[in-house]
Amino acid sequence: MSENNSEGRPSKYKPEYCEEILKFFGIAPYREVKVVSTDKKGEVSTRLEDKANDLPFISKFARSIGVSHDTILEWAKVYPSFSEALKEAKKMQECMLATNGLRGLYNTSFAIFTAKNIAGWRDVTALEHSGNPDKPI
């Protein structure tokens, strides 16, 4: 397929989407929020607390520009510059997930499930073998 896309309807792709996807995924992992609380005696206290920003997803970016998730994946196959931008966006997403997970800003089960499914993380189990190395196990 060429950038002119002479077959079918014209592509909605725009080169500026490379920058837009990086901006969309380039948000800070968390923000400080002021928490005001009142104790049993009626005394008011204020403290700052970290709150996770919403994790950016490819499908949410796609909706923001009026296309589907599948369209984003197709553009990555056709437009090398967009492919590079998408790869960088996925790295940004993974970094945000790791940062907020390590800071305890996500539910642990959610963080594990999400890391395995969108970042390709996995559990690794080391097996130690013992016995005579000259004989088969």
DSSP file with accessible surface (Angstrom, degrees, kcal/mol):
  #  RESIDUE AA STRUCTURE BP1 BP2  ACC     N-H-->O    O-->H-N    N-H-->O    O-->H-N    TCO  KAPPA ALPHA  PHI   PSI    X-CA   Y-CA   Z-CA
    1    1 A M              0   0  160      0, 0.0     2,-0.2     0, 0.0     0, 0.0   0.000 360.0 360.0 360.0 139.0    0.0    0.0    0.0
    2    2 A S    >   -     0   0   59      1,-0.1     3,-0.7    77,-0.0    77,-0.0  -0.536 360.0-105.5-100.7 170.8    1.3    3.4   -0.8
    3    3 A E  T 3  S+     0   0  128      1,-0.2     8,-0.2    -2,-0.2    -1,-0.1   0.767 121.8  57.4 -68.2 -20.5    0.8    6.7    1.1
    4    4 A N  T 3  S-     0   0  146      6,-0.1    -1,-0.2     2,-0.0     7,-0.1   0.752  90.9-155.2 -78.5 -25.8   -1.6    7.8   -1.7
    5    5 A N    <   -     0   0   30     -3,-0.7    -2,-0.1     1,-0.1     6,-0.1   0.951  15.0-177.0  50.4  64.8   -3.7    4.7   -1.1
    6    6 A S        +     0   0  109      4,-0.1     2,-0.4     0, 0.0    -1,-0.1   0.637  58.4  79.1 -71.0 -14.1   -5.2    4.6   -4.7
    7    7 A E  S    S-     0   0  154      2,-0.1     0, 0.0     0, 0.0     0, 0.0  -0.799 100.7 -18.2 -96.6 137.7   -7.4    1.6   -3.8
    8    8 A G  S    S-     0   0   76     -2,-0.4     3,-0.1     2,-0.0     0, 0.0  -0.162 112.0 -16.7  69.9-164.3  -10.7    2.2   -1.9
    9    9 A R  S    S-     0   0  208      1,-0.1    -2,-0.1     0, 0.0     0, 0.0  -0.371  84.5 -89.2 -74.8 156.1  -11.5    5.3    0.1
   10   10 A P        -     0   0  103      0, 0.0    -1,-0.1     0, 0.0    -5,-0.1  -0.283  45.7-104.6 -65.9 148.3   -8.6    7.6    1.1
   11   11 A S        -     0   0   39     -8,-0.2    -3,-0.0    -7,-0.1    -8,-0.0  -0.392  12.5-142.1 -70.4 146.6   -6.8    7.0    4.3
   12   12 A K        +     0   0  128     -2,-0.1    -1,-0.1     2,-0.0    55,-0.0   0.417  61.6 128.8 -85.5   1.6   -7.6    9.2    7.3
   13   13 A Y        -     0   0   25    -10,-0.1    -2,-0.0     2,-0.0     3,-0.0  -0.294  36.4-175.2 -62.6 139.0   -3.9    9.1    8.2
   14   14 A K    >   -     0   0  100      1,-0.1     3,-2.3    -2,-0.0     4,-0.3  -0.998  31.6-129.0-132.5 136.7   -2.1   12.3    8.8
   15   15 A P  T >  S+     0   0   87      0, 0.0     3,-1.7     0, 0.0     4,-0.5   0.811 105.7  68.8 -54.7 -29.8    1.7   12.6    9.4
   16   16 A E  T 3> S+     0   0   98      1,-0.3     4,-2.3     2,-0.2     3,-0.3   0.672  78.9  79.9 -67.1 -12.1    1.0   14.8   12.5
   17   17 A Y  H <> S+     0   0   17     -3,-2.3     4,-2.6     1,-0.2    -1,-0.3   0.798  82.4  65.2 -64.4 -24.5   -0.5   11.7   14.2
   18   18 A C  H <> S+     0   0   21     -3,-1.7     4,-1.3    -4,-0.3    -1,-0.2   0.950 108.7  37.7 -60.2 -47.1    3.1   10.6   14.9
   19   19 A E  H  > S+     0   0  152     -4,-0.5     4,-2.3    -3,-0.3    -2,-0.2   0.890 114.9  55.4 -71.0 -38.9    3.5   13.6   17.2
   20   20 A E  H  X S+     0   0   81     -4,-2.3     4,-2.6     1,-0.2    -2,-0.2   0.886 105.8  50.0 -64.7 -39.7   -0.1   13.4   18.5
   21   21 A I  H  X S+     0   0    0     -4,-2.6     4,-2.2     2,-0.2    -1,-0.2   0.901 110.9  50.2 -68.5 -36.1    0.3    9.8   19.7
   22   22 A L  H  X S+     0   0   59     -4,-1.3     4,-1.2    -5,-0.3    -2,-0.2   0.904 112.5  47.1 -67.4 -37.4    3.5   10.7   21.5
   23   23 A K  H  < S+     0   0  169     -4,-2.3    -2,-0.2     2,-0.2    -1,-0.2   0.920 110.8  52.4 -67.1 -42.0    1.8   13.6   23.2
   24   24 A F  H  < S+     0   0   57     -4,-2.6     3,-0.4     1,-0.2    -2,-0.2   0.897 118.4  35.9 -60.8 -42.1   -1.2   11.4   24.1
   25   25 A F  H  < S+     0   0    3     -4,-2.2    -1,-0.2     1,-0.2    -2,-0.2   0.601 100.9  80.5 -87.5 -12.4    1.1    8.8   25.8
   26   26 A G     <  +     0   0   43     -4,-1.2    -1,-0.2    -3,-0.2    -2,-0.1   0.106  62.3 126.8 -87.8  24.9    3.6   11.3   27.2
   27   27 A I  S    S-     0   0   76     -3,-0.4    26,-0.0     1,-0.1    -3,-0.0  -0.377  71.6 -89.9 -78.0 159.1    1.6   12.3   30.2
   28   28 A A        -     0   0   58      1,-0.1    25,-0.2    -2,-0.1    -1,-0.1  -0.394  32.5-127.6 -64.3 143.0    3.1   12.2   33.7
   29   29 A P  S    S+     0   0   35      0, 0.0    24,-2.5     0, 0.0     2,-0.3   0.867  83.8   1.2 -62.5 -35.2    2.5    8.8   35.4
   30   30 A Y  E     -A   52   0A  74     22,-0.3     2,-0.3    20,-0.0    22,-0.2  -0.911  62.0-147.0-147.6 170.0    1.0   10.5   38.5
   31   31 A R  E     -A   51   0A 101     20,-2.3    20,-2.9    -2,-0.3     2,-0.4  -0.957  25.1-111.1-138.5 156.3    0.1   13.8   40.1
   32   32 A E  E     -A   50   0A 130     -2,-0.3     2,-0.4    18,-0.2    18,-0.2  -0.762  34.0-171.1 -88.5 133.6    0.0   15.2   43.6
   33   33 A V  E     -A   49   0A  39     16,-3.0    16,-2.6    -2,-0.4     2,-0.5  -0.950  24.3-119.9-124.0 147.0   -3.4   15.9   45.0
   34   34 A K  E     -A   48   0A 153     -2,-0.4     2,-0.5    14,-0.2    14,-0.2  -0.746  26.8-162.5 -85.7 126.5   -4.3   17.7   48.2
   35   35 A V  E     -A   47   0A  36     12,-3.3    12,-2.2    -2,-0.5     2,-0.5  -0.960   2.2-165.4-114.0 121.6   -6.3   15.5   50.6
   36   36 A V  E     +A   46   0A  86     -2,-0.5     2,-0.3    10,-0.2    10,-0.2  -0.913  14.4 174.2-106.4 129.9   -8.2   17.2   53.4
   37   37 A S  E     -A   45   0A  45      8,-2.7     8,-2.9    -2,-0.5     2,-0.5  -0.959  23.5-144.7-136.4 156.6   -9.4   15.0   56.3
   38   38 A T  E     -A   44   0A  92     -2,-0.3     6,-0.2     6,-0.2     2,-0.0  -0.979  18.2-146.1-121.0 127.5  -11.1   15.6   59.6
   39   39 A D    >   -     0   0   78      4,-2.4     3,-2.0    -2,-0.5     6,-0.0  -0.212  38.3 -87.4 -84.3-177.3  -10.3   13.3   62.6
   40   40 A K  T 3  S+     0   0  220      1,-0.3    -1,-0.1     2,-0.1    -2,-0.0   0.754 127.8  56.0 -64.0 -24.3  -12.8   12.2   65.3
   41   41 A K  T 3  S-     0   0  174      2,-0.1    -1,-0.3     1,-0.0     3,-0.1   0.446 120.1-108.5 -85.7  -3.5  -12.0   15.4   67.3
   42   42 A G    <   +     0   0   49     -3,-2.0     2,-0.4     1,-0.3    -2,-0.1   0.550  69.6 146.7  88.6   7.6  -13.0   17.5   64.4
   43   43 A E        -     0   0  118      1,-0.0    -4,-2.4    -5,-0.0     2,-0.4  -0.647  40.7-139.9 -82.0 133.5   -9.5   18.7   63.6
   44   44 A V  E     -A   38   0A  94     -2,-0.4     2,-0.3    -6,-0.2    -6,-0.2  -0.753  21.9-178.9 -95.9 134.0   -8.8   19.3   60.0
   45   45 A S  E     -A   37   0A  63     -8,-2.9    -8,-2.7    -2,-0.4     2,-0.4  -0.957  12.2-153.2-130.5 153.6   -5.5   18.2   58.4
   46   46 A T  E     +A   36   0A  83     -2,-0.3     2,-0.3   -10,-0.2   -10,-0.2  -0.975  18.2 166.4-126.5 137.3   -4.1   18.5   54.9
   47   47 A R  E     -A   35   0A 120    -12,-2.2   -12,-3.3    -2,-0.4     2,-0.4  -0.978  33.5-116.4-143.9 158.5   -1.6   16.3   53.2
   48   48 A L  E     -A   34   0A 104     -2,-0.3     2,-0.4   -14,-0.2   -14,-0.2  -0.804  32.5-175.7 -96.3 139.7   -0.3   15.7   49.7
   49   49 A E  E     -A   33   0A  85    -16,-2.6   -16,-3.0    -2,-0.4     2,-0.3  -0.987  25.8-118.7-135.7 142.3   -0.9   12.3   48.1
   50   50 A D  E     -A   32   0A  40     -2,-0.4     2,-0.4   -18,-0.2   -18,-0.2  -0.646  29.4-170.9 -79.7 136.8    0.2   10.8   44.8
   51   51 A K  E     -A   31   0A 106    -20,-2.9   -20,-2.3    -2,-0.3     2,-0.1  -0.998  24.1-117.5-129.6 132.0   -2.7    9.8   42.5
   52   52 A A  E     -A   30   0A  21     -2,-0.4   -22,-0.3    53,-0.3     2,-0.2  -0.427  23.9-132.6 -68.1 136.1   -2.2    7.8   39.3
   53   53 A N        -     0   0   31    -24,-2.5     2,-0.1   -25,-0.2    -1,-0.1  -0.501  44.8 -77.5 -77.6 159.8   -3.2    9.5   36.0
   54   54 A D        -     0   0  121     -2,-0.2    -1,-0.1     1,-0.1   -24,-0.0  -0.374  49.6-115.3 -60.7 133.9   -5.3    7.4   33.6
   55   55 A L        -     0   0   14     -3,-0.1     2,-0.2    -2,-0.1    -1,-0.1  -0.549  32.3-124.4 -70.3 125.3   -3.2    4.8   31.8
   56   56 A P        -     0   0    6      0, 0.0     2,-0.3     0, 0.0    -1,-0.1  -0.525  28.1-165.7 -75.6 142.1   -3.2    5.7   28.0
   57   57 A F     >  -     0   0   75     -2,-0.2     4,-2.1     1,-0.1     5,-0.2  -0.939  29.6-124.5-125.9 151.1   -4.4    3.0   25.6
   58   58 A I  H  > S+     0   0   17     -2,-0.3     4,-2.9     1,-0.2     5,-0.2   0.904 112.6  54.2 -58.9 -43.0   -4.1    2.7   21.9
   59   59 A S  H  > S+     0   0   43      1,-0.2     4,-2.4     2,-0.2    -1,-0.2   0.878 107.2  50.6 -63.5 -34.7   -7.9    2.3   21.5
   60   60 A K  H  > S+     0   0   88      2,-0.2     4,-1.9     1,-0.2    -1,-0.2   0.906 111.1  48.1 -70.5 -38.9   -8.5    5.5   23.5
   61   61 A F  H  X S+     0   0    3     -4,-2.1     4,-1.1     2,-0.2    -2,-0.2   0.939 110.2  53.1 -63.0 -44.4   -6.1    7.4   21.2
   62   62 A A  H ><>S+     0   0    0     -4,-2.9     5,-2.6     1,-0.2     3,-0.9   0.929 109.1  48.1 -56.7 -48.1   -7.8    5.9   18.2
   63   63 A R  H ><5S+     0   0  165     -4,-2.4     3,-1.2     1,-0.2    -1,-0.2   0.871 104.7  60.9 -61.0 -35.7  -11.2    7.1   19.4
   64   64 A S  H 3<5S+     0   0   74     -4,-1.9    -1,-0.2     1,-0.3    -2,-0.2   0.754 111.9  38.2 -65.8 -23.5   -9.8   10.5   20.0
   65   65 A I  T <<5S-     0   0   29     -4,-1.1    -1,-0.3    -3,-0.9    -2,-0.2   0.276 120.9-105.4-109.1   7.5   -8.9   10.9   16.4
   66   66 A G  T < 5S+     0   0   48     -3,-1.2     2,-0.3    -4,-0.3    -3,-0.2   0.781  82.5 102.5  81.9  27.7  -12.0    9.2   15.0
   67   67 A V      < -     0   0   19     -5,-2.6    -1,-0.3    -6,-0.1     2,-0.2  -0.803  67.9 -99.6-130.7 177.7  -10.6    5.8   13.9
   68   68 A S     >  -     0   0   57     -2,-0.3     4,-1.7     1,-0.1     3,-0.2  -0.526  30.1-111.1 -95.7 165.5  -10.5    2.2   15.3
   69   69 A H  H  > S+     0   0   73      1,-0.2     4,-1.9     2,-0.2     5,-0.2   0.908 120.0  55.4 -57.9 -42.8   -7.8    0.4   17.1
   70   70 A D  H  > S+     0   0  112      1,-0.2     4,-2.3     2,-0.2    -1,-0.2   0.866 102.5  56.2 -61.9 -35.4   -7.4   -1.8   14.0
   71   71 A T  H  > S+     0   0   43      2,-0.2     4,-2.7     1,-0.2    -1,-0.2   0.923 104.8  52.2 -62.9 -42.2   -6.8    1.3   11.9
   72   72 A I  H  X S+     0   0    0     -4,-1.7     4,-1.8     1,-0.2    -1,-0.2   0.927 110.1  48.6 -58.7 -45.1   -3.9    2.3   14.2
   73   73 A L  H  X S+     0   0   58     -4,-1.9     4,-1.0     1,-0.2    -1,-0.2   0.879 111.1  50.3 -65.3 -37.3   -2.3   -1.1   13.8
   74   74 A E  H >X S+     0   0   84     -4,-2.3     4,-1.6     1,-0.2     3,-0.6   0.909 107.4  53.3 -65.7 -43.1   -2.7   -0.9   10.0
   75   75 A W  H 3X S+     0   0   12     -4,-2.7     4,-3.2     1,-0.2     8,-0.3   0.882 103.7  57.4 -59.4 -36.8   -1.1    2.5    9.8
   76   76 A A  H 3< S+     0   0   17     -4,-1.8    -1,-0.2     1,-0.2     7,-0.2   0.821 107.9  47.7 -64.8 -28.4    1.8    1.1   11.7
   77   77 A K  H << S+     0   0  154     -4,-1.0    -1,-0.2    -3,-0.6    -2,-0.2   0.816 120.8  35.9 -77.1 -31.9    2.3   -1.5    9.0
   78   78 A V  H  < S+     0   0   32     -4,-1.6    -2,-0.2     1,-0.2    -3,-0.2   0.829 114.5  50.7 -93.9 -36.1    2.0    1.1    6.2
   79   79 A Y     X  -     0   0    9     -4,-3.2     4,-2.4    -5,-0.2     3,-0.4  -0.882  62.2-163.1-114.3 104.5    3.7    4.2    7.5
   80   80 A P  H  > S+     0   0   97      0, 0.0     4,-2.2     0, 0.0     5,-0.2   0.861  91.2  53.1 -55.7 -38.8    7.2    3.6    9.0
   81   81 A S  H  > S+     0   0   70      1,-0.2     4,-1.9     2,-0.2     5,-0.1   0.898 110.9  46.9 -66.8 -35.8    7.3    6.9   10.9
   82   82 A F  H  > S+     0   0    0     -3,-0.4     4,-2.8    -7,-0.2    -1,-0.2   0.891 108.3  56.3 -71.4 -36.6    4.0    6.1   12.5
   83   83 A S  H  X S+     0   0   24     -4,-2.4     4,-2.3    -8,-0.3    -2,-0.2   0.923 108.7  47.0 -58.3 -44.7    5.2    2.6   13.4
   84   84 A E  H  X S+     0   0  116     -4,-2.2     4,-2.2     2,-0.2    -1,-0.2   0.904 112.1  49.9 -64.1 -42.4    8.2    4.1   15.2
   85   85 A A  H  X S+     0   0    7     -4,-1.9     4,-2.5     2,-0.2    -2,-0.2   0.911 110.3  50.5 -63.9 -39.9    5.9    6.6   17.1
   86   86 A L  H  X S+     0   0    6     -4,-2.8     4,-2.4     2,-0.2    -2,-0.2   0.916 109.2  51.0 -65.5 -41.6    3.6    3.7   18.1
   87   87 A K  H  X S+     0   0  108     -4,-2.3     4,-1.8     1,-0.2    -1,-0.2   0.921 111.7  47.7 -60.5 -43.6    6.5    1.6   19.4
   88   88 A E  H  X S+     0   0   89     -4,-2.2     4,-2.2     1,-0.2    -2,-0.2   0.901 109.4  53.5 -65.0 -39.6    7.7    4.6   21.5
   89   89 A A  H  X S+     0   0    0     -4,-2.5     4,-2.4     1,-0.2    -2,-0.2   0.912 107.2  51.5 -61.7 -40.6    4.2    5.2   22.8
   90   90 A K  H  X S+     0   0   91     -4,-2.4     4,-2.4     1,-0.2    -1,-0.2   0.882 108.8  50.9 -65.2 -36.4    4.0    1.6   23.9
   91   91 A K  H  X S+     0   0  129     -4,-1.8     4,-2.4     2,-0.2    -1,-0.2   0.901 109.9  50.2 -65.8 -39.2    7.3    2.0   25.8
   92   92 A M  H  X S+     0   0   52     -4,-2.2     4,-2.3     2,-0.2    -2,-0.2   0.904 110.1  50.4 -64.1 -40.8    5.9    5.1   27.4
   93   93 A Q  H  X S+     0   0   10     -4,-2.4     4,-2.4     2,-0.2    -2,-0.2   0.924 110.8  48.8 -62.7 -44.7    2.8    3.2   28.4
   94   94 A E  H  X S+     0   0   70     -4,-2.4     4,-2.7     1,-0.2    -2,-0.2   0.908 110.6  50.7 -62.7 -42.3    4.9    0.4   29.9
   95   95 A C  H  X S+     0   0   77     -4,-2.4     4,-2.9     2,-0.2    -1,-0.2   0.915 110.5  49.1 -63.0 -42.3    7.1    2.9   31.8
   96   96 A M  H  X S+     0   0    7     -4,-2.3     4,-2.5     2,-0.2     5,-0.3   0.926 111.4  49.7 -63.3 -43.5    4.0    4.6   33.3
   97   97 A L  H  X S+     0   0    5     -4,-2.4     4,-2.4     1,-0.2    -2,-0.2   0.934 113.8  45.2 -61.0 -46.2    2.6    1.2   34.3
   98   98 A A  H  X S+     0   0   25     -4,-2.7     4,-2.8     2,-0.2     5,-0.2   0.932 113.0  50.5 -65.8 -44.8    5.8    0.2   36.0
   99   99 A T  H  X S+     0   0   42     -4,-2.9     4,-1.6     1,-0.2    -2,-0.2   0.952 115.8  40.4 -59.1 -51.1    6.2    3.6   37.8
  100  100 A N  H  <>S+     0   0    0     -4,-2.5     5,-2.8    -5,-0.2     6,-0.6   0.866 114.9  52.8 -70.2 -33.7    2.7    3.6   39.2
  101  101 A G  H ><5S+     0   0   29     -4,-2.4     3,-1.3    -5,-0.3    -2,-0.2   0.937 110.4  47.0 -65.3 -45.3    2.8   -0.1   40.0
  102  102 A L  H 3<5S+     0   0  158     -4,-2.8    -1,-0.2     1,-0.3    -2,-0.2   0.813 110.1  53.5 -67.4 -28.7    6.1    0.3   42.0
  103  103 A R  T 3<5S-     0   0  117     -4,-1.6    -1,-0.3    -5,-0.2    -2,-0.2   0.469 115.2-117.1 -82.9  -3.3    4.7    3.3   43.8
  104  104 A G  T < 5S+     0   0   59     -3,-1.3    -3,-0.2    -4,-0.3    -2,-0.1   0.741  76.1 130.4  75.5  24.4    1.7    1.3   44.9
  105  105 A L      < +     0   0   46     -5,-2.8     2,-0.3    -6,-0.2   -53,-0.3   0.507  60.8  58.2 -89.6  -6.0   -0.7    3.5   43.0
  106  106 A Y  S    S-     0   0   33     -6,-0.6     2,-0.1    -5,-0.2    -2,-0.0  -0.914  97.5 -95.8-118.4 153.6   -2.5    0.6   41.3
  107  107 A N     >  -     0   0  106     -2,-0.3     4,-2.6     1,-0.1     5,-0.2  -0.449  39.6-126.5 -59.4 134.0   -4.3   -2.4   42.6
  108  108 A T  H  > S+     0   0  103      1,-0.2     4,-2.4     2,-0.2     5,-0.2   0.900 107.2  49.4 -57.7 -45.0   -1.7   -5.2   42.6
  109  109 A S  H  > S+     0   0   89      1,-0.2     4,-2.6     2,-0.2     5,-0.2   0.911 112.0  49.4 -62.2 -41.8   -3.8   -7.7   40.7
  110  110 A F  H  > S+     0   0   82      2,-0.2     4,-2.9     1,-0.2     5,-0.3   0.934 110.5  50.0 -61.4 -47.0   -4.6   -5.0   38.1
  111  111 A A  H  X S+     0   0   16     -4,-2.6     4,-2.5     2,-0.2    -2,-0.2   0.920 113.7  45.1 -60.7 -43.5   -0.9   -4.1   37.7
  112  112 A I  H  X S+     0   0   83     -4,-2.4     4,-2.1     2,-0.2     5,-0.2   0.954 115.4  46.4 -65.0 -50.0    0.2   -7.7   37.2
  113  113 A F  H  X S+     0   0  132     -4,-2.6     4,-2.0    -5,-0.2    -2,-0.2   0.931 115.6  46.2 -58.5 -46.2   -2.6   -8.5   34.8
  114  114 A T  H  X>S+     0   0    9     -4,-2.9     4,-3.1    -5,-0.2     5,-0.8   0.917 110.4  52.1 -66.9 -42.9   -2.0   -5.4   32.7
  115  115 A A  H  X5S+     0   0    5     -4,-2.5     6,-2.3    -5,-0.3     4,-0.9   0.895 112.5  46.7 -61.5 -37.9    1.7   -5.8   32.6
  116  116 A K  H  <5S+     0   0   81     -4,-2.1     4,-0.3     4,-0.2    -1,-0.2   0.875 119.9  38.4 -71.0 -35.2    1.3   -9.3   31.3
  117  117 A N  H  <5S+     0   0  104     -4,-2.0    -2,-0.2    -5,-0.2    -3,-0.2   0.822 128.9  23.3 -92.1 -32.6   -1.3   -8.4   28.7
  118  118 A I  H  <5S+     0   0   63     -4,-3.1    -3,-0.2    -5,-0.2    -2,-0.1   0.691 131.7  35.5-106.3 -20.6   -0.1   -5.1   27.3
  119  119 A A  S  <<S-     0   0   26     -4,-0.9    -3,-0.2    -5,-0.8    -4,-0.1   0.485  99.5-123.4-110.0  -5.7    3.6   -5.1   28.1
  120  120 A G        +     0   0   59     -6,-0.3    -4,-0.2    -4,-0.3    -3,-0.1   0.664  53.8 157.0  75.0  14.7    4.3   -8.8   27.6
  121  121 A W        -     0   0  110     -6,-2.3     2,-0.3    -7,-0.1    -1,-0.2  -0.331  17.2-175.6 -68.5 158.1    5.7   -9.2   31.0
  122  122 A R        -     0   0  186     -5,-0.0     2,-0.3    -2,-0.0    -5,-0.0  -0.982  30.5 -99.4-151.0 160.4    5.7  -12.7   32.5
  123  123 A D        -     0   0  118     -2,-0.3     2,-0.5     2,-0.0     0, 0.0  -0.647  35.6-153.4 -78.9 138.8    6.5  -14.6   35.6
  124  124 A V        -     0   0  110     -2,-0.3     2,-0.5     2,-0.0    -2,-0.0  -0.967   7.6-166.7-117.9 129.7    9.9  -16.4   35.5
  125  125 A T        -     0   0  116     -2,-0.5     2,-0.5     2,-0.0    -2,-0.0  -0.967  11.7-145.6-116.5 126.4   10.5  -19.5   37.5
  126  126 A A        -     0   0   97     -2,-0.5     2,-0.5     2,-0.0    -2,-0.0  -0.778  11.5-158.1 -91.8 130.9   14.1  -20.7   38.0
  127  127 A L        -     0   0  136     -2,-0.5     2,-0.5     2,-0.0    -2,-0.0  -0.937   1.5-155.9-109.4 130.3   14.5  -24.5   38.1
  128  128 A E        -     0   0  188     -2,-0.5     2,-0.4     2,-0.0    -2,-0.0  -0.921   7.1-158.5-107.5 127.6   17.6  -25.9   39.7
  129  129 A H        -     0   0  139     -2,-0.5     2,-0.3     2,-0.0    -2,-0.0  -0.857  11.8-178.2-104.1 139.2   18.6  -29.4   38.7
  130  130 A S        +     0   0  111     -2,-0.4     2,-0.3     2,-0.1    -2,-0.0  -0.883  30.1  78.3-130.7 165.3   20.8  -31.5   40.9
  131  131 A G  S    S-     0   0   65     -2,-0.3     6,-0.1     6,-0.1    -2,-0.0  -0.791  87.2 -26.5 130.5-171.9   22.3  -34.9   40.5
  132  132 A N    >   -     0   0   80     -2,-0.3     3,-1.5     1,-0.2    -2,-0.1  -0.624  47.8-153.1 -78.6 119.7   25.2  -36.5   38.7
  133  133 A P  T 3  S+     0   0  119      0, 0.0    -1,-0.2     0, 0.0     4,-0.1   0.681  92.9  60.7 -70.0 -13.4   26.0  -34.4   35.6
  134  134 A D  T 3  S+     0   0  144      2,-0.1    -2,-0.1    -3,-0.0    -3,-0.0   0.535  99.7  63.6 -88.2  -7.4   27.4  -37.5   33.9
  135  135 A K  S <  S-     0   0  143     -3,-1.5     2,-0.0     1,-0.0     0, 0.0  -0.903  90.1-107.3-117.6 146.8   24.1  -39.4   34.0
  136  136 A P              0   0  127      0, 0.0    -4,-0.1     0, 0.0    -2,-0.1  -0.346 360.0 360.0 -67.6 152.2   20.8  -38.6   32.3
  137  137 A I              0   0  180     -4,-0.1    -6,-0.1    -6,-0.1    -8,-0.0  -0.523 360.0 360.0 -79.4 360.0   18.0  -37.3   34.5
